[in-house]
C-alpha cells in the first residue's frame, strides 16, 4: 500500500501500522468488494448521481444506519429539552430502521468519521434522564455517574465561518436542518468513496473499518484504572530540574495520537553567551560588590548594565530596552547605592505600573540594602492608595526610597508638595519601570504628571535628578522616553544591545486541526482545548508552564477545562499544582499565588496579561499563548517569561480563528522580524493639557515661563481657562478647587465596585471585586460565573448594596449575555467638513446605554437555551463624534445582499482601528444573532450612523 493510501485510511479510521494490513499479508474477514472503477473526483458526492450498488453491501447497510442516526441527531440536538445519550438515540433509530442498533455499528461509523462523531462516556446530568429514555437505558448508564453520549460535533448549521463558534439551533429553520442532514450524508458518502479508492485490490475495506472500529468502542469508566489518561500510562511528574529538554518534549508531542500536524511553524533560537567584557568608568566600592555577590550572586555586570551605569555616572538620563529577565533592575539599583554612599540624605522614587510589581521589587531592594555594609539602615517604603493615612507622614519623613505609582503621585504627592519639599530637594534618582506600559491616554496623562513633577523639583532647587526607565523591546525607546519625561534627546542614553545570556529558545505556531480532515468547511478544533491539552502534556513531563489568555473569561474557561480533564484522568497530583491568576482576585489571593509560583510549588499558571509584567514568579520553562496577544510587544513580553535562568525554553502560539491569528499563521516571519508597534502619546490635546494645568496651578501658581515644561499650547490655555492675578501668575479656576486632581481619572472612568460573594452552604466568602461595567455582562439571574475554574450560579444581584451572591454548582455549560450598546447624540457642539467629501463629521454630547436583555446557555459552542431578562440599562453621558451615512448607502448594500447594520458596525470598528488611541475609544455595538426570538420592531428610530 502506498504512503498516500495509508494516510487516507488512517485519516478515516484511527488505523495504526499494526491495524492496517499490508499488501502482502491481507487477512480477508468479509466478502471482498468487487473491483470498481477508480474515480478521480474528490468533490462531495451529493452534487451528482452516484451508483451505490458498487459498494459492498456492508457499507450500504451502514449508510442506512447513518442516515437514520443523522436524522435523529439533527432533531434531538436542536431540542434543548432532549439529551443525546445513547439510549435516547438508539430507540429512535431502531424505530426508523426496524432493526437493532448495535454498539459495533456506531463504532464503525466512528471509525469512518472520527472527527465528526463523538461516542464516549461522560459524567451524567439531569438532562440525560429525559422522557425519551427507553428500556435499554440502564445498559448505557450503569457506569457510576456516567452516561454513554452520542453526538455529532460538526459546527456547521448555516452560520458564517466567522461566527466564532456561536451556533444558533438549526431547528429554528427547517431548511437549515435539511441542509445539515444532506451535508452529513454527503460526508459519509465521500468518506466511503475515498476509502474504497484508497485500498488496493488485495485489501478488504470492510475488514479495515471493522478492525479500526474495535478501538472506537467506548470503555466504561469503572473499567479504567486510576492512572489512565487519554490512553497514556500513569507516571510521576519529574522535578523541573530533571525535566527533558524542549526538543525532546516537542518530539514527544509529535508522536502523540492526537497530533495531526498542528505545528505549522517551528523556529529555534540558539543559546547566547553573556557579554561581560565592558568595564565601569568608576569601579564599584567593595561594599556594593559584597552586596551584589551576597544577595544576587552577581560578580560581573553585563555589557548593557555597564553602559547604562556609566551614562548615569556622567549625569545623563538612561533608557534601557532589552529582553525580559536581562537584569535591568541592577541598572538603577547600583546607582542608588552609590548615591546613598555619597550622601545618606539622598532620596529616590521608583514608579511601577502595578502594586504587585512594586511589592516584588521592594523585597529585592531591601535584600540588597541589607547585605550592603553601611546601608542596612536605609528605609524603603511603599506609598500608594493602600497606605494608611496615619503612616504617610512617617514615610515622608523617614523613607529614603519611595515605591509608588502615577495615580498616587498625581492625586496625593504632588497636591501636597509642601509636605514633600525636603524629599524633593534630595531626590537623586527617578526610575520608571516598564516604560512600554505607558501609552495611549494613560501615557499622555503620565507625560503631564512628569512635567508637573519636574517643575516642582526645579522650584525647590533640584535640577540634578537622574531619570532612568526600563522597558521590554519597543520601537524608538529614546523618543518615547523623551516625550514621557519632557527631556532633550542630547541628555538621554539609549541602551538596546542586550549583553545577558539566553538559553536555547524554541517558538512554535500551533494551528488547531480541522474537525474533519477531508472537509475543512466543518471548522477547526477548539483552540482553548488544544492549549489546555498542550499545557497538561507539558506539566506531566515536569515542564513549568504559563498559559496566557487575552481575557478574564478565557482564563477561567481554561482553568475549568484543566479541572475537568485532570479530574477525569485522576491526576489530582497535577491539578493541585495549577492556579489561575487575573485581575479581580483579591490582593491576598494574588500574593499567595505569586509566592506559590516563586517557590516552585506550582507547575502551571493560567493568567491574563496581569502576569505579563515583570513580577518574579520564578523560573518558567514554557509559555503558551491562547491566541495572538494584543500586539507584537505583548507577544515578546509574554514569550520572555520562559527561560529566565538561561535554560532552554519553549513558546507556543495557539492560533484562534480570528483574522489576525490566521494572518500570522500564514506570515509567521512577521512574528520574529516585525518591529513592535509605536507607543503613542498625544501632547496636542488641549483638554488633557488644561486638566493638568489646573492641577499644576493648584500645586504652585503658573508663570508663562513654564511653557518650557508644558509647551506652546500652555499660553492659550492659561489665558482662556485659568485665572490670572495682578502680577501675571495663573491660578486654578474656582470651579475645580480645592482638589482639581479629583476631576482627572488617569485610567478611564472610575467605576463602582461590587462584591462577588459565595454563599454556598451558609458560607459568606468574598470571591472578588468587580467593576460595574463587568457586572452588567457577567452577573445576572441564572448566569454561570467561573472563579479559579469552579462554576457558580448567580443567585441574587443587589445594586443598592453593590453585592452579588452566588452558589457553587458543577455544570457543563456556560452562559453568554445578549446585550446591545446604543450611543445617541444628545447635543452637537462642533461640525467639521470631511476633506474630499460632501458629508460632515459631528462632535458633541452623547448618551451611552448598555442593556443586557437576556442570555444564551451554551454547551460545546452550541446554544442550548435562550433566556430573556428584564434588567435596567446602564447609562452614561460623555463626549463623542459621529458620521451620518448617506441615505442611498443602505439601499445599495441591501441590493448586494449585505446587511446595512452589520456593514456599518464593521465600518465603525475599522474606523476605530485608525485611531492612535484606539484602546481609549469605544463605539456602539449590536449583534443580530443575540436578538433571536425578538419579533417586535425596534423603537429606536434614527438615521444610519
N, C-alpha and C positions, 0 to 999 in steps of 0.2 A: 504494500500500500504506500502511495506517495505521501510525503510530509504534508502536502496541501490537503489531501483527503483525510489524513489522520486528524489534522487540526479541525477540519469541518465536523468530523464525528465527535471530537472532544467538546466542541462548542455546543453540540446538541445534548450530549448525554453524560457529562462528567466522566467520560471514559478515560481510564488511566492506561498506561502502556501494558499493564497486566490484563486489563479487561477488553482490550481491542485485539481481536485475533489477527495474527499476521497472515499474509497471503499464502504462506507455506504450511500453515497448521490451522486451517479453519475447521471448527467443530460445528457441524450443522445440527441445529436443535429443532428447527421447524422446516416446513417445506420451503425451499429457497424460492425467491422471486424469479419469475420468468424474465428472460433478457428483455430489456426495454431500450428504446432509443434514448440516447442521452440528449437532453435539451440544453441548448446553450443560453437560454434566457435565465436571468437571475432576478427578474421582476416578480412581484407578488402575483400569484396565480388567479386572484379574484377578478382580474380585468379581462380574462379571455376564457374561452370554453376549454375545459380540461376533462380528459377521459380518465376518471379514477379507477376504471376497470383494470388499468395496467398495474395498479398497486397490488401488493399481496393482500389477501383477504383480511389478514390480521389488522392491517392499517385502516382498511375501510370500517371494520368493526370499532376500532379505536376512535376513528373520526366521528362515528355515530355517538359514542360516549362523550367525546369532546364537545360536540355541538349541543347536546343536552346540558352538559355541565356549564358551558358558556352561557346558555340562555338563563339557566337558574341563577348563576352568579351575577349576571348583569342585573337581574331583578332584585335578588336579595341584597346586594351591595348598595343598591340605590334606595333601600328601605331601611332607615336607621333603627327601626324597632326590631329588625331581624338580624340574627347573628349568622356568620359564615362558618359555623362549626360543622364538622363532617357529618354528624347525624342529621342536621337540618338539610344539608345539601344532598346527602345520599337518598333520603326518602323522596325528595322532589325529582331527582334524576331518574330513579327507578320508576316513578310514575310515568315518565316520558318514554323511557326505553323499553319498559315492560320486562326488564332483566335486572338481575342483581348488580350492584356496583361494588366491585371488589377493590380492596386497597392496592392490589397489584396493578390494576388498570390505571388508577390515579398516579401511581409511582412511575408507570411507563410514560404517561403524559408529562410528568415532571422531568423525566429523562430527556424527552424530546424538546421540551420548552423550559429549561431550568431557570431562565432569567425572568419568566413571567408568572410561573405558578409557585405559590407558597404552600407547603404541605408539611406542617410540623405541630408539635405540642407547644402550647403557650399557657401561661397562668390563666385560670378560668375567672370570668367576671359574670356579674348578674345577667348581662346581655346574652350570655351563652346558654341560658335556660329559657328560651323563648317558646312561643306557642307552636312552633313547627317541629319540636323535637319528636323523634319517632321512637319506636321500640328498641332500636339499635343504639340509642344514645349512650347507654351505660358502657358499652364496649369502648367508646371513644372518650369516656370521661373517668375511667377507673384509675387513672394516674392521679396521685394525691394533688388536688388543687390545680389540675391541668385539663385542658380540653384540646382535642385534635382540630386544628383550624385549617381550612382550605380556602385560599383566596387567589385572585389574580392581582398582581402588583403592578401592572402597566399603569402609566399615568396619563393615558390619552382618553379624553371624552369630548373632544371638540374644542378644548381650551387652547389658547395660544401657547406656543413653545415658551414664550417669555412670561408666562403667568406665575413663575416662581413656585410651581407646585401646588398652588391653591386651586383645588378641583371642585367645581360645582357638581352636585349629584346629577348624574346623567338622566335619572328618572324624570327630571323636570322637563325633558324633551324626548318624546317617543322616537323622533327621527335620529337624535343623537345616540339613543340606546341601540337602535337597529344598526346604525353605522359602526358602533363599537363592536357589536356582535359579529358583523360581517368582517370587520378588520381582524378580529381574533381568529375567526375561521380561516381567513386567508393566510394568517400567520402559521396556522397548523399545516395547511396545505403546502406552504412554502418550505416549512421545516422537513416534512416528509419527502418532498420532491428533491430537495438538496441533499438529504441523507441518501436517497436512492441513487442520485448521480455520483455521490462520493464513494460509495462502496464499489469494490472490484467485482467482476463476475463470479469469483470464487467465494465471496463473502455473503453472509446472510444478514440483511438489515434488521430483520425481526429479532434474530438472536442477539444482535448487538444492543438493541434497545432493551430487550429483556434482561440482559446482563447488567446494563447500566442502571436499570430500574431497581436492582437489589440495593444499591446504595441510596436510593431515594425513598425507601420505606421508612417513615419516621419512627425513631426509637422512643419508647416510653421513658419518661424522666426517671422513674424509680429503678429502671434497669441500668442507668448510667451511674458510674462511680462518682464519688465526691470530687475526684480530681479531673474529670473530663471537662474539656473546654474547647469547643469548636474543633473537635477531633484531635486535639493536642494532648499529650500526656501531661500529668501534673509534675511540676518540678519547682523546687525552691528558688526564690528570686536571689540572684547573686548580689553581693555588695557592690555598690557603684565602682569601687576601686578595682573589682575583679570582672567588671563587665567586658564583653567582647568589643572589638574595635568597631567603628562605624561601618567600615567596609564589610566586615563580617555580618553585622546586623542587616545591612542592605541586601547582601547576598541571601540571607535567611528569609527576608521579606519576599524576595523574588521567587523563592522556592515554595511559598505557601499556596495552598489550593485556591485561596481567594484572590490571589494576584492574577490580574488579567491585563497586563501591560499598561497599568495606570501611570507608570513613570514615563513621562513624555520628554523630560529634560533632566539631565544629571550632570552637574559640574563640580569638580573638586579643585579647591584652592590649597596649594601646598603650604606646609608649615613654614614659618618665617622666624629666623633668629632675631633676638632683640639687639638694638644698637646702643652701646654704652661707651662709644669712643669719644664723645664730646666731654669737655671739662668745664666746670663752673669758673667764671671770671674771678669770683671770690670763694675760696673753699669754705665748706660748711664747718661750723665750730664743732669741737669734739662732743659737746653736749647734744647738738642736733643729730650728729652721726649716731650717737648712742640711742637716742630716741627712735630714729628710723630703724635701727637694727633690732632693738628690743620689741618694738610694737608692731612692725611690719616685715621684719626680716629683710629690709632693704639695705644693700651695701653699695649699690651703684645706681645711678639715675639714667633713665633712657634719654635718647637724644632730644626728643620733643620736650621733655621735662627740663633739661638743661637750657635749651633755647629760651623757653618762657621765663624761667627763673632769672636768667641773665638779663633779659629785657626788663623785668620788674626791678632788678637791682640798679638798672641805669635810669630809673624814673619813668619808664614807658608803661603804657597800658598793654594788656595782652588778651588775645582771644585764641583759645586752643580748640581746634576742631579735629579730633581724631576718633578712632574706633571706640566702641564700648569696651570698658574694662582695660583701658590703656594706662591707668594710673593718673588720671587728670587731677584728682584731689590733691596729690602731692605738690602740684604746681602752685597752689595758693597756700597750702599749709606750711611749706618750708619758708616762704617769705614772711608769713605771720610769725613763726618762731623767731626769725631774725629781727623783725620789728620789736617784738617783746623783749628780746635780749638787749637791744639797744636802748629801749625806753619802756620800762614796766607800766607806764601810764597809757601806752598805745592801745587803741581800740580798733575793732573791725566789725563789719556787718556782712554776714553770709546770707544770701537770699536763695531759697529753694522753692520750686513750684508747688510742692505738696508738703503737708505736715509730716507724713511718713518718711519722706526723704530727709527732712530736717532732723528728725529724731535719729535716723540711721547715721547721719553724718556727725551729729553731736557726740554720739558714743565713740565714733572713730577718732574724733579730735580730742576728746577727753583722755582717751587711752594714750594718744601721742604725747599730750602735755604731761601726763602722769609719769612718763618714762624719760622726760627731759629734765635733767638736773637744773634747779633754779627756777623752773616754771611750773612746778607742781601746784602752786597756789593760784594760778590763773583760773578765773571762773568763766565757764561757758554756759550760757543760758538760752533757752528757747523763749521767744517773746512773740506770741501770736494771739489770735482771738480766744484761745483756750486758757491763756494765762490769767489766773485770778487777779482781780483788781488790787487786793491787799498786798500782792507780791511784786507789783510792777515797779513801784518806787525803789525797792531794794535792788531789783535787777538793773535799773538805770544807773544806780549809784555804785554798784559793786562789780558788775559783769564787764569783762574785757572784750568778750566776743558775743554778739547777739546773732542768733539764728532765727530768721523771720521770713515773711513773705510780703509781697507788694500790697496785698489787701491791708495788712497791719501798718505798713509804712504810710499808706495813703490815709487811712481812717484814724490812726492813733498816734503814730510817732511824729509825723510832720505837723499835724494840727497842734501838738504840744511841744513845739520846737524849743520853747523857753526852758522846759524841763530837761531837754536833751542837749543843751548847748555845750556842756563840758564834754559829753561823749562825742559830739560832732567835732569839736576842736581837736580832739586827739585821734580821730579816725585816720588810719594809715592805709587801710585795705577795704575795698568794697568788692565782694565777689557775687557774681550772678551765675549760678549753675544751671545747666540745661537751657542754654540760650535759645535753642530751636523751639522751645515751648512757647515763646513769647512772639506770637504772630497774630494777624487779624486785628479785630477791635481791641482785644485784651492787650496785644503787643503795643498798640497805639497808646492806650492808657498808661502802660508801663513807661513808655518813652517820655511822656509828660511828667510822670512821677519822678523819673530820674532828673529831669530838668529842674523841678521844684527842689529836689534834694541837693543838687549841686549849687543852686542859687543860695540856699540857706547856709550850707557849709562855707561858701565863699564869704557870706555876710559876717560869719563869726571868725573869719580869718584863716580858714583852712582851704587852701587851693592846691594841696600836695597829695591828694588822695590817689592811690593806685587802683585802677579799675581792672578787674580780671573777670573774664567769662569763659565758660567751658561749654562745649556742645558736641553732640554727635556730628557726623559728617553732614554738612549743609552747603548749599551754593552761596558763594560770596560771604563768608563768615565775617570778614573785616568790615564790609559795607554795612552788614546788619548790626554789628556792634556799634559802629559809629552813629547810626541812626537811632538806635535804642538809647545810648548814653549821651548823644549830642556832642561827640568828640570829633576832633580833627584827625584826619587819616594819618597825618605825619607822626602822631603820637601813639599809634596803635601797632603793635607787633602781631602779625598773623602767623600762627603756627599750625601747619596742616600735615607735615611729614611725621608719620607715626613710627616711633622707634621701638614700640613694645613688641615682644614676641607673640606669635599666634600659633596655635596648633593647626593641624590639617582640618579644613572645613569642607563639608560636602553639602551641596544645595540641590534639592530635588523638587521638581514641579510635578504634582500628582493630579492627574485628570481622572475623576471617577469614571468607571467604565459604563458603557451603555447597558441599560437594563436588559435589552435584547441585543446580543452581539450582531444579529443579522438585520434587525430593523431599528436603526438609530432613532426613528421618529418616536419611539416609546420613551425617550429621555434617558437620563443618566442616574446612577445610584446616588443616594443622598451623600452630599459632601460631609455633613455632620457625622453620619455613621462611619464613613471612611476615616475621618480624622480620629474618631474615638477608637476604632479598631486598631489604627496605627499606634495610638497612644498606649493602648493596653499591651500590644505586642512589644513595644519598646520597654515598658515597665517590667514585663516578665523577664526581660534579659538584663535587668539592673540598670537600665538607662534612665537617668533622671531627666524628666521632660516637662516642658510647659506648653500648654495648648492655648494660643491666643485667639480670642473671639472678638469680633468688632462691636458686639452689642451685649448688654447685660442678659437679655433673654437667651441669646445663643449660648452664652456662658453657662446659664443654668440648665438649658436643654442638654448641653454636652455632659454636664455633671450628672444629670438624671440618667442619660444613656449609659454612662460609666457605672452607675449604681446597678442598673438593670443587668447589663452584660456581665459585670464581675460577680453580681449576686447569683445569676443563673449558672455561672461556671464554678461556683463555690470558691471564689478567690477573695474571700474576706481579708486575707493577709495583705493583698494589694489595695483593696478598697479603703482600708483604714489608714493608708498612707497617701491618700489623694484628697485634696481640698480645692474648692473654688475660691476665687478672690476677685472682688469687684467693688465699685463704688456702691454705697448704700449700706454695706455692712458696718457695724459699729466699730469705732476705733479700737476697742479692746479685742474684738474678733480678728481684725486685720493684723494687729500686732502679734496675736497668738499665731496666726498663720505664717507671718514673716519669721517668727522665731523658730517654728517647726521646720520651715524650709531651710533656714540658715544652718540649723543644727544637723541637717541631713535626714531628719525623721521622715520627711515627705519624699515620695518617689515621683509624684506628679502634681501639677498645679494647673487648673483651668482658670484663665484670667482674661479680663478685658485689658485695654491698654493702660489700666491703672498700674500695672507692673512693667510697663514699657520703660518708664523712667528708672533711674539707677539705684533703687533700693536694693541693698545687698541681701540676696536670698541664697547665697552660697553658690556652689559650682553646679551648673546645669550642663547636661550632655547634648540635649536636643531641644529644638523648638519646632512646634507645628503651628502653622497659621491657617485658621479656618477662613479661607477667602483672602483676597488681596487686601492688605490694610489700606488706610485712607490715602497714603501716598508712599513714594519711594523712601522718604526719610523714615517713616514709621516702620516700613519693612526692614530697613537696615538696622534700625534701633532694636527691633524685636529679634532679628537673627543674631545680633550681637550679644543677646542674653545667654547664648550657649557657648561653651568653650572658654569660659572666663579664667581658666587657670592653665592655659596652654595645652590642654588635652585636645584630641580630635573631637569634632562636634558635627552635628547634623541639623540642617534646617529643611523643613518640608512645607511647601506651599500647596495646600489642598484647594484646588480651584472650585469655585462655585459657578453657577450657570450665568452669573451676571456678565454683561458685555466686557467690563473692564478686566475681569478674570480671564475670560476667553481670549482677550487681546494678548495678555501676557503668556497664555498657553501657546499662542501662535507666534509670538515675538519674544521669546524668553531672553534674548540678548539684552533687551531693554531693562530687565531686572538687574543686570550686572553693570551695564555701561551707561545707562541714562543718568543724567545729573539730577540731584534732588530738586524739588520744586523750590522756587524762590520764596523766602519768607517776606511777608508784606506787612508794612505798617503805613498808615495814612496820616501824614503830618499836615495835610492841607484841609482838614475838616475843621471849619470854624466852630461847629457845635461842640466837638470834643475839646478844642483849644479853649473855648470860653469856659467850659466846666472846670478845667484845671486852673485857669487864670482866677476864677472866683475863689478857688481853694488857696492858690498861691498868695493872693491879696489878703486873705484872712490870716495866713501864717506870717506875712510880712508885707507891708504896703509895696506896690509895684511902681517902679520907675520906668520910663520909656527906654532907658538904657538896658533894661532886662531883656530886650529883644535878642541880645546875644545868646540867651538861653531858649527863648520861645519863638524866634524867627520873626520875619517881617509882618506876618499877619497879626501879630500881637497888638500893634499900634491901633489898627482899625477896631479890633475887638474891645480894647481898653476904652477907647473914646466913645463907643456906642453901647457897651454892655456893662461897664463898671462905673463906679462913682469917683470923680476926681475932687481933690481938695484944693485949697487956695495955693498950695505950694507945688502942685503938679504931681502929687502922689495919687495912685489909684487904689481904691478900696472895694471890698466885696459889696455887691448890690444888697440892699437891706432885705430883699425877699429870700436870700439864701443864708442869712445869718440866723443863729450863731455858728451853725455847723454845716458849711457848704459841702463838706465831703460826703455827707449822708445822702446827697442828691445824685451821687455818681455810683453806679454799680459796675465794677470792673469786669465781672464775668457774666454779664447779662442780667436779666430781671431776677431780683431776689424773690424766691417763692416761699410760700408757707410749706412747712414740713409736716408730714403725717406719720404717726407711729403705727407700724405694722405689728400686730400682737397675736401671738399663738395662744389660743385659749383651749387647746385640746385637753380633755380630761381634767378641767379645772386649772390648767396651767395659766400663767399670765406672763409669758416671756416675750420681750420685745425682740423681734427678729431684725428689724432695720428701720431707718427713717427714709421717707420717700417724698420727693418733690410733688407739689400739687399737679403739675402738668403730666407727670408719670402716673400718678394715682388715677387720673381720668382714663388712661388707656390700659391699666393693669389691674385695678381694684374696682370690681363691680359685682353685683349679686351673681353668684354661680361661677365666677372666674376661677381658673386654676392659676395659682401663684406658686412659683418654684423658688426655693431657698436652699442652697447647698445641695441641690439635686433632689430634694424632697418636695413632694407636691402637697399643696394646701388648697382648700376650698374657701373662698371668701364667704364669711357668714354675715357680716354687717359692716357698713361704711357709715361713719357719723362725721359729717362735715363740721358740725358745731363743735365737736370735741377734737377734731382732726385726728381721729383714730380709725383703724380698721381691724376687725377681729377675724381670725382665720382658724380653721380646724384642719389638722393634718390628716390626709387621706391619700392612700396609694391609688392612683388612677392611671390608665394607659392612654389618656387623651389630653389635649391642651385646648385652651380657648384663645380666640383671636378677636379683638374688638371690631365692630362695624361702626365706623365713625366718618365724620367729614369735618373739614375746616373751611369756613367761609371767611372771606375778607371783603368787607363792604366799605366803599368810600363814603365818608361822612362829610368832609369839607375839603374843597380844593383850595390849596394855598398858592401853588405855583403851576404854571403851564409852560412847557418848552416845546419848540419845534424839533422835529427829527430830521436831521440832515438827509436830503435826497428823498424825502417822503412828504406827502401832504398830511400825514397823520400827526397827532400831537401826543406828548407824554405829560402825565399829570402827577402832582405830588401834593400830599395833604394828610389830614387826619383820617385814619381808618379804624374800623371796628373788627376785631378778630373774634370769631365764635367757633369753639370746638365742641362737638357733641358726639357722645358715644350712644348710639341708639339701639345697640344690640351686640351680639357676639356669635361667632361660629364655634361649634365643637368640632375639633379636628383630630383625626387619627390617621397616621400614615399619610399625611398631607392631603387627606380627603375630608370633605365636610360631612359630618355625621348628623349634625343638628344645626338649626338656625333659630336663635333665640332673640326676641325683641325685649328692649328695656325702655323705661321712661325716666331718663336721667336729665337733670338740669344741665344746660350748656355751660361751658367755661368761657367767659368773655373778658376781653382786654381791649383798651384803646391805646393806639400807638401811631407812629408815623409810617407812611408807605407811599409807594408810587404805583401807577397803573397805566396800561395802554388799552385803548378800546380797539377791538378787532374790526376792520372794515366790514360793513354789513354783508357784502357779497361773498366773503370768505367762507362762512359756514355752509352756504349753499354749494359752493364749488367742492368743498370737502365731502359733503353728503353725496354729490353726484359721482364722486370717485370711490364711493364705498368706505370712506374714512369717517369715523365718528368725530364730529367737531369738538365736543367737550374733551375727549381724550387727546386730540391733537393739540388743543390749546393748553391743556395741562402739561403735555410733553414739552411744548414751547416754553412754558414758564420755567421748567427745570433747566432746559438748555440755556435760557437767559440767565438764570441764577449762576450757572457754572462759568459764566464770563465775568462774574464779579470777582475782584481781587479779595474781597471779604465775604466770599460766598457762605462760609460757615456761620456768619453772623446775620444772614438774611434768610427769611422764610417766605413761603408762598402758600396760597390756599390749596387744599388737597381734597379731591373726591375720587372715589374708585367705584365704578359702576357695579363690579361684582359684589361689593359689600351691600348693595341695595336690593338684592334679590328678595322677592316676596313683598316688595313695597310697590303697590299699584297706584297709589294716589299721586296726583300731579303735584309737582313742586310749587310751593307758594313764593319762591324766591325768583322774582322777575327782574332782569336787568340786561343791559347789552352784553354781547360776547366780549369778555375782558380777560 
